[in-house]
Amino acid sequence: MSISQTLQNYWAGMAAYNRCHPPTFTSQWQAFKSEASEFIRPLAEIRKMF
């Protein structure tokens, strides 16, 4: 999958999330934490290897 397609899928997913969850501070904070954990978790696994 190309980077362009990946970004389009990501944006479509975020739009769907926003339609289901009104953009309140709490919902946006939860979405941010969820997205951040998707990036942090693999980095933590790589760090364990060294």
Buried (B, 14 or more C-beta within 10 A) or exposed (E): EEEEEEEEEEEEEEEEBEEEEEEEEEBBEEBEEEEEEEEEEEEEEEEEEE
